[in-house]
Amino acid sequence: MKILIVEDTRSNLLVLTQYVERLGATAVKAETGAQAIEIFQSEHPDIVLLDVVLPDTDGFAVAQRLRGLERAENWTPIIFLSSLGKDEDIERGIASGGDDYLHKPISEVVLGAKIRAMQRIIQMRTSLVVLARKLDTANQELKRLSASDGLTGIANRRLFDEYISREWRRARRTSNSIALLMCDVDHFKLFNDTYGHQAGDDCLRQVAGVIQRTMERASDVAARYGGEEFAAILPETAIGGALFVGEKIRHALHALNIPHAGSPHGRVTLSIGIAAQVPDTEGLHDDLIKAADRALYRAKHEGRDRVVRADAMLADHE
Ligand SMILES: Nc1nc2c(ncn2[C@@H]2O[C@H](COP(=O)(O)OP(=O)(O)OP(=O)(O)O)[C@@H](O)[C@H]2O)c(=O)[nH]1
């Protein structure tokens, strides 16, 4: 343990140094406020014994400065040693950041007891800081788990719902387009029937990975929408950009070439429905989901393994 003694009277400094060393601690010494601040920063003492009357400033100002220098999680006990013994002096000492206040002349026994008490508080505080850090890590992990899909590790439906609602409102505020891709694995029931459920799960993991990797912007989110259906939210993206991403996903999955003997395509493919919209004041994000869903339905009916855009469907109907 390192104890900083701030005392301008040499004889006092000598005696206090002996007290501290007899406790088995290392003494570092300062004779002015400026020195105290400098040594505090370079030596990082565990406890500070601080005289109130100093040649360049007073101990109260030094204590305040030391508190300002401490990093968020750190705390160094400061014990004032003073010949000023009025109630107001003690009050000022504690208010300026001190933790205890001893009157001169200092008794070795009392000083030893106070230092041991401070050590005990330091230990308890350190355990609390460690515990708080562990809790923080556990909370972050919990947050991550509650937002991710257990099978594929990408965002789950809960996060999807939250994210699309938030991004829809943001797009409305900024009059930006938001795009949605709904992707469904083709003939997946047959895949399961042919290769087994385990292989099916593995396939879903790979498809999720392809979708996730294909999206490049930090604001893009890929989620497992349910079963063998995935969704991708692309904020600040118009239909052209969404089409580009959809085709990129489709080709990336082709490149992966996961065999699917039951499919006319011979490999695992995706049908993708896309929709994009600049939200108006009345529209709901549900409308965007419905539009992408209808496009997906159309992609299935037109032969699967394709990207169909919702606005093209509208044009067809016109
Ligand atoms: N292995 C596995 N299969 C799943 C999972 N979730 C859903 N499925 C299966 O996915 C299949 C989906 O089948 P359908 O909705 O009939 O569609 P499909 O066979 O993919 O045919 P199309 O979508 O019309 O191309 C069902 O057999 C589900 O059991 C999962 O987490 N793991």
The ligand as a Gaussian input file, in Angstrom:
#p B3LYP/6-31G(d) Opt

LIG

0 1
 N      -34.970000     -27.701000     -40.018000
 C      -35.809000     -26.711000     -39.787000
 N      -36.947000     -26.631000     -40.511000
 C      -37.782000     -25.611000     -40.272000
 C      -37.497000     -24.656000     -39.296000
 N      -38.512000     -23.748000     -39.316000
 C      -39.400000     -24.141000     -40.271000
 N      -38.962000     -25.270000     -40.856000
 C      -39.599000     -26.039000     -41.905000
 O      -39.690000     -25.284000     -43.076000
 C      -40.713000     -25.899000     -43.898000
 C      -41.482000     -24.841000     -44.607000
 O      -42.301000     -25.472000     -45.513000
 P      -43.397000     -24.723000     -46.400000
 O      -43.862000     -23.497000     -45.707000
 O      -44.417000     -25.740000     -46.797000
 O      -42.629000     -24.218000     -47.668000
 P      -41.509000     -24.848000     -48.551000
 O      -41.441000     -26.314000     -48.426000
 O      -40.236000     -24.102000     -48.235000
 O      -41.999000     -24.490000     -49.975000
 P      -42.023000     -23.067000     -50.689000
 O      -41.824000     -22.009000     -49.644000
 O      -43.365000     -22.998000     -51.338000
 O      -40.910000     -23.087000     -51.653000
 C      -41.556000     -26.743000     -42.966000
 O      -41.348000     -28.099000     -43.237000
 C      -41.015000     -26.414000     -41.579000
 O      -41.047000     -27.521000     -40.701000
 C      -36.306000     -24.795000     -38.530000
 O      -35.992000     -24.026000     -37.642000
 N      -35.498000     -25.828000     -38.816000

